[in-house]
Amino acid sequence: LCGARSKMAEYESVNLVKPDVFVYQIPPRSTMRAVRAADWNLPEPSWRGRMRVVAKGDDCSIKLEDRRSGELFAVCPVDAFPGLAVEPVSDSSRYFVLRLMDSSGRHAFVGLGFEDRGDAFDFNVSLQDHFKQVKQSKELAEEEAKPQPHVDYSLKAGQKISINLGKAVARSDESDPKAAPPAIGMTAGGILMPPPPGPSAAGTRPLVAPPPAPSSKGADDWSDFTSFQAQSGTGSAQPGGGGGG
């Protein structure tokens, strides 16, 4: 892991690119009060070009370059954020004070401005993310450097391990099919109820009673009417049979 980090430190990564930024000459700071962008000549910047935030290992720097040729104009090494290398102004979120430094170690303070607040926000986030990653890498390296306690998992002399491979006990719902709950299926219309249980060996009563047998009351009425006619024919006088001379 350390070898991978050392290889990554050899490469320069670009964390942010803004194609159009403004650089201002600012008056020297006479007191420790906060810097105000309103004191600069904002309509007339001293330089205008491209800005890149680059990282190489733990080192971070801000490079100001020509937009067309890519020629380097100035470099601002950033050792911490927030810090002396990059300082926000007190009256705007779009302007910062940069500490430029040359190869001989000489430095000068200039103003940096963005046309859009979103660009200034990206600038803040890129620097914060870099130093957050550096901090996490250092904490991880310190954690790996700590001596780890040695734990001996080997068996001591005369020590044995016993493993019980007993027969697994079957589940009650698997051994007894009657104990298993009836399956309920799903249909497009909703829940499909399980089918009714089949008849047992001793027989069961039907769930729906059979229709009643036809009544014999009508036949009895006809028989009573027939007997009534028979009695009337025998007990009454026949027509024309009662006359005498």
MOSULKA-V250304 format. One line per field, one symbol per residue. ss: DSSP state (A for helix, B for strand, O for the rest). phi: phi as a letter, one per 30 degrees, with the letter a starting at -180 (. if undefined). psi: psi as a letter, one per 40 degrees, with the letter a starting at -180 (. if undefined). A space follows every 10 residues. Layout:
ss = ???
phi = ???
psi = ???
This chain:
ss = OAAAAAAAAO OOBBBBBBBB BBBBBOOOOO OOOOOOAAAO OOOOOOBBBB BBBBBBOOBB BBBBBOOOOO OBBBBBBBOO OOOOOBBBOO OOOOBBBBBB BOOOOOBBBB BBBOOOAAAA AAAAAAAAAA AAAAAAAAAA AAAAAOOOOO OOOOOOOOOO OOOOOOOOOO OAAAAOAAAO OOOOBBBOOB BBOOOOOOOO OOOOOOOOOO OOOOOOAAAA AAAAAAAAAA AAAAAOOOOO OOOOO
phi = .ddddddddd ccccdabbdb bbbbdcdddc bddddcdddc cddbddabac bbccbbiddb bcccbddcdi ddcabbdcca bdaddbbddc caccbbcccd bcddjdbbcb ccbcdbdddd dddddddddd dddddddddd dddddddddd cccddddidb ccbccddddd dddddcdddd dddcccbddk ccdddddddd ddibdddcdd dddddcdddd dddddddddd ddddccdddi ccdcd
psi = ddddddddee ihihdihheh iihihiiihd ieiiihdeei gdegidihai hhhiigbeii ihhhihddee hhdihghhei hiaddhhiie eieeiihigi hadeeiiihi ihiididddd dddddddddd dddddddddd ddddehhhhh hheihihehi hhhhfihhhi ideddhddeh iiihihideb hhiiiiiiii deiiiidhii iiihiedddd dddddddddd ddddeihihe eeia.
